[in-house]
């Protein structure tokens, strides 16, 4: 009999152990904190990224091309993007230097002749007409020398223009001519763009013009990336057909490593002034046909289903109203499969840690 009881106890223990082993582990959820913040409702307006600096490179002088940078070449400000053969210009400069030397020799000779004639002035050996003639010739020689110096400066400017230099640091996007081709002055050789300093050009509905002010911060986003922009300029002339005006928004330098010129983005245009409200990340919302709710994680790490009403949104945050308080923990990852009262394992995101630290600092102040 005792042996039979021992066997029953062993079987019960094994059954209990197997049942415990078959229980699923507690689900892991990522949380964020409910925050009291000001939300300014916005409307997404499409925009396009442009370069602040985009220029066509033209030939400064006529001549034969020696070099033109290939598309894709990164050029620093002041570096040569194209070079034109300067041999003809150097020969012209040498010719003008010889003419200047001849003019200076002529001036010295006429000054010497004029000095002798002035010593003999008043005698019958030199007439007043001859003296005036020598003075006029000397003055013409001086003018010829000045004119030659001006021509030398003009040639020096042309020699300088023979090297087409980058007006800013950027990348060559196209070229219209290659080395060996003859080009005329002003002919387009290629194009270069600054890919560091970028701006967004967005066409905003005219009804939002009163709330769009130069200097205001504004969010610019594309897919899962967002950067803060600043309204640099407005063109408040409405387009008759589209009923929009143009806004130009500067982007931070960090955006140049992720976004590029020509990319389509969205701009968050404010539609009315902001209001203080409870806000949660969009990912914390569970949307169903019968309403919207979130899962609050209590101090015992158990899920509590809280019905909420959705308010205005801005960026990743959305305003809500319901039985929530500032500082409550809500699930932002893993909430879809939770149920009321389920015990969870909490994983705190870095964003949630930063958010909680900011809230504590505000409370202490």
C-alpha positions in Angstrom: 0.0 0.0 0.0 2.7 2.5 0.9 4.4 1.7 -2.4 1.2 2.4 -4.3 0.9 5.8 -2.6 4.5 6.7 -3.5 3.8 5.9 -7.1 0.6 8.1 -7.1 2.6 11.0 -5.6 5.4 10.6 -8.1 2.9 10.6 -11.0 1.2 13.7 -9.6 4.5 15.5 -9.4 5.5 14.6 -12.9 2.1 15.7 -14.2 2.4 19.1 -12.4 5.9 19.6 -13.7 4.8 18.8 -17.3 1.8 21.2 -17.0 4.1 24.0 -15.7 6.5 23.3 -18.6 3.7 23.6 -21.1 2.7 27.1 -19.9 3.7 29.7 -22.5 6.2 32.3 -21.3 5.0 35.8 -20.5 4.9 38.0 -23.6 7.5 40.7 -24.0 6.3 44.3 -24.6 8.0 47.5 -25.2 6.6 50.5 -23.3 6.5 54.3 -23.5 5.3 56.8 -21.0 2.1 58.9 -21.3 3.2 62.6 -21.5 1.5 65.9 -21.1 2.6 68.0 -24.0 1.5 70.6 -26.5 0.4 69.1 -29.8 0.0 71.3 -32.9 -2.1 69.6 -35.5 -0.5 69.5 -38.9 -1.4 68.5 -42.4 1.1 66.7 -44.6 2.0 68.7 -47.8 4.2 67.1 -50.5 7.6 68.7 -51.1 10.7 68.2 -53.2 14.3 68.5 -52.1 16.4 71.0 -54.0 20.0 72.1 -53.7 20.7 75.6 -52.4 23.5 75.9 -54.9 23.1 74.6 -58.4 25.0 76.2 -61.3 25.8 75.7 -65.0 29.5 75.9 -65.7 30.3 78.0 -68.8 33.5 78.7 -70.7 35.1 82.0 -69.7 37.0 82.3 -73.0 37.0 80.7 -76.4 39.5 78.0 -77.1 40.2 74.3 -77.0 39.3 72.3 -73.9 42.1 70.5 -72.1 40.1 68.9 -69.3 36.4 68.7 -68.1 35.6 66.9 -64.8 33.5 63.7 -65.2 30.0 63.5 -63.7 30.2 62.3 -60.1 33.5 64.1 -59.4 33.5 65.9 -56.0 35.1 69.3 -56.4 36.1 71.6 -53.6 35.4 75.3 -53.9 38.0 77.0 -56.0 39.3 73.9 -57.7 39.3 73.7 -61.5 36.3 71.9 -63.0 37.5 72.5 -66.6 40.6 74.0 -68.3 40.9 75.7 -71.7 44.2 75.9 -73.6 45.9 79.2 -72.7 48.7 79.2 -75.3 47.0 81.7 -77.6 46.4 84.1 -74.7 50.0 83.8 -73.5 51.2 84.7 -77.0 48.9 87.7 -77.0 50.3 88.8 -73.6 53.8 88.5 -74.8 53.0 90.6 -77.9 51.5 93.3 -75.6 54.5 93.3 -73.4 56.7 94.0 -76.4 54.4 96.8 -77.5 54.6 98.3 -74.0 58.4 98.1 -74.1 58.4 100.0 -77.4 56.0 102.6 -76.1 58.2 103.2 -73.0 61.3 103.6 -75.3 59.4 106.1 -77.4 58.4 108.0 -74.3 62.0 108.3 -73.1 63.1 109.4 -76.5 60.4 112.1 -76.8 61.0 113.3 -73.2 64.7 113.7 -74.1 63.9 115.6 -77.3 61.4 117.8 -75.5 64.0 118.6 -72.9 66.5 119.8 -75.5 63.9 121.8 -77.3 62.8 123.6 -74.1 66.5 124.6 -73.5 66.5 126.1 -77.0 63.1 127.8 -76.5 63.2 131.5 -77.4 66.0 131.1 -80.0 65.5 130.9 -83.7 66.6 127.2 -83.7 63.3 125.8 -82.3 59.8 127.1 -83.3 56.8 127.1 -81.0 55.1 124.7 -83.4 57.9 122.1 -83.2 57.8 122.3 -79.4 54.0 121.7 -79.3 54.4 118.9 -81.8 56.9 117.1 -79.6 54.8 117.5 -76.5 51.8 116.1 -78.4 53.8 113.1 -79.6 55.1 112.5 -76.1 51.5 112.6 -74.7 50.3 110.2 -77.4 53.1 107.8 -76.5 52.1 107.9 -72.8 48.5 107.2 -73.8 49.7 104.2 -75.9 51.6 102.8 -73.0 48.5 103.1 -70.7 46.3 101.5 -73.3 48.8 98.6 -73.6 48.7 98.1 -69.8 44.9 97.9 -69.9 45.1 95.3 -72.7 47.6 93.3 -70.5 45.1 93.4 -67.7 42.3 92.2 -70.0 44.5 89.3 -71.2 45.4 88.4 -67.6 41.7 88.2 -66.8 41.1 86.0 -69.8 44.0 83.7 -68.7 42.4 83.5 -65.3 39.0 82.6 -66.8 40.7 79.8 -68.9 40.4 77.7 -65.7 36.7 77.2 -64.9 36.7 76.9 -61.1 34.0 75.6 -58.8 32.1 78.4 -57.0 31.3 76.1 -54.1 32.0 72.6 -52.9 29.8 70.2 -54.7 29.6 67.3 -57.2 29.6 67.5 -61.0 26.3 66.2 -62.3 26.7 66.5 -66.0 29.1 67.6 -68.7 28.3 68.8 -72.2 31.8 68.8 -73.7 35.0 66.8 -73.5 38.7 67.5 -73.8 39.8 68.3 -77.3 36.7 70.2 -78.3 36.7 73.9 -79.3 34.2 76.0 -77.4 33.0 79.6 -77.6 32.9 82.0 -74.7 29.8 81.5 -72.6 29.1 78.0 -73.9 27.8 75.5 -71.3 30.4 72.9 -70.3 28.5 71.1 -67.6 26.6 71.5 -64.3 27.4 71.0 -60.6 25.3 70.8 -57.5 25.9 71.3 -53.8 24.6 68.1 -52.1 25.3 69.4 -48.6 23.1 72.5 -48.3 19.6 71.4 -49.3 16.2 72.9 -49.0 12.6 71.7 -49.4 10.2 73.5 -51.7 6.6 72.8 -50.9 3.4 74.2 -52.3 1.1 74.9 -49.4 -2.7 75.6 -49.6 -3.4 79.3 -49.3 -5.7 78.8 -46.3 -2.6 77.9 -44.2 -0.7 81.1 -45.1 -1.6 82.9 -41.8 0.0 80.1 -39.7 3.1 79.8 -41.9 5.8 82.3 -40.7 9.4 82.8 -41.8 11.8 81.4 -39.2 9.3 78.9 -37.7 10.5 75.3 -37.1 8.7 72.7 -39.1 8.9 68.9 -39.4 10.0 67.3 -42.7 9.6 63.5 -43.0 9.9 60.7 -45.5 9.1 57.0 -44.8 10.6 56.4 -41.3 12.9 59.4 -41.2 12.2 62.8 -39.9 14.3 66.0 -39.6 13.5 69.5 -38.2 13.5 72.2 -40.8 13.2 76.0 -40.7 11.1 78.1 -43.0 13.6 80.3 -44.8 11.4 82.1 -47.3 7.8 82.3 -48.4 6.5 83.3 -51.8 3.0 84.5 -50.8 1.8 84.8 -54.4 -1.0 82.3 -54.9 -1.3 80.1 -57.9 -4.7 80.7 -59.5 -5.2 77.0 -60.5 -3.8 75.2 -57.5 -4.5 77.8 -54.9 -1.2 77.3 -53.3 1.9 79.3 -52.3 5.5 78.3 -52.2 7.4 77.7 -49.0 11.2 77.1 -48.9 12.5 75.2 -45.9 16.1 74.8 -44.9 17.2 71.3 -43.9 20.0 70.5 -41.4 23.3 69.2 -42.7 22.6 65.8 -41.1 19.9 65.3 -43.7 22.4 65.3 -46.6 23.7 61.9 -45.6 20.2 60.3 -45.7 18.2 62.3 -48.2 19.3 63.5 -51.6 18.4 66.2 -54.1 15.2 65.4 -56.1 13.7 63.2 -53.4 10.0 63.6 -52.5 9.2 64.3 -48.8 6.3 65.5 -46.8 6.1 68.7 -44.7 3.9 69.1 -41.6 2.1 72.4 -42.0 0.3 73.6 -38.8 -3.5 74.0 -39.3 -4.2 75.7 -36.0 -2.5 76.6 -32.7 -1.4 73.9 -30.4 -3.1 72.8 -27.1 -1.8 70.9 -24.0 -3.0 67.3 -24.0 -2.0 63.8 -23.0 0.0 62.2 -25.8 1.2 58.7 -26.6 3.2 57.2 -29.5 1.0 56.2 -32.4 2.2 52.6 -32.1 0.6 52.3 -28.7 -2.9 52.6 -30.2 -4.9 49.5 -30.9 -7.6 50.3 -33.5 -10.7 48.1 -33.8 -14.1 48.6 -35.3 -15.7 48.9 -31.9 -13.3 51.6 -30.7 -9.7 52.4 -29.9 -7.8 51.4 -26.8 -4.3 51.0 -25.3 -2.8 48.6 -22.8 -1.5 50.2 -19.7 1.1 48.2 -17.8 0.6 48.5 -14.0 3.1 48.2 -11.2 2.6 44.4 -11.2 3.5 44.2 -14.9 0.0 43.2 -15.8 -1.9 44.6 -18.9 -4.9 46.8 -18.4 -7.1 47.6 -21.4 -8.0 51.3 -21.4 -10.5 52.8 -23.8 -9.3 56.1 -25.3 -10.6 58.8 -27.6 -8.2 60.0 -30.3 -7.4 63.7 -30.7 -4.9 65.7 -32.7 -1.6 64.4 -33.8 1.8 65.7 -34.6 4.7 63.6 -35.9 4.9 60.3 -34.0 2.7 61.6 -31.1 -1.1 61.5 -31.0 -3.4 63.1 -28.4 -5.7 60.9 -26.4 -8.3 61.2 -23.7 -9.4 58.5 -21.3 -8.5 56.9 -17.9 -4.9 57.7 -18.4 -2.5 59.9 -16.4 0.8 61.5 -17.1 3.6 59.0 -16.5 1.5 55.9 -17.1 3.3 53.1 -19.0 1.6 51.9 -22.2 2.7 49.1 -24.5 4.0 50.2 -27.9 5.3 46.9 -29.1 3.4 43.6 -28.6 0.1 45.2 -27.7 -1.8 43.6 -30.5 -1.8 40.1 -28.9 -2.3 41.2 -25.3 -5.4 40.5 -23.3 -6.8 42.0 -20.1 -4.9 41.0 -17.0 -2.1 39.2 -18.9 1.3 39.3 -17.1 4.1 40.7 -19.3 7.8 41.2 -19.4 8.7 44.9 -19.9 11.4 46.1 -22.3 12.0 49.8 -22.0 13.0 51.6 -25.2 15.7 54.2 -25.1 13.2 56.8 -26.2 11.0 55.9 -23.2 14.0 56.3 -20.9 14.8 59.8 -22.3 11.1 60.7 -22.1 10.9 59.7 -18.5 14.1 61.7 -17.6 12.7 64.8 -19.3 9.4 64.5 -17.3 11.2 64.1 -14.0 13.4 67.2 -14.7 10.2 69.2 -15.5 8.6 68.1 -12.3 11.7 69.0 -10.2 11.8 72.5 -11.8 
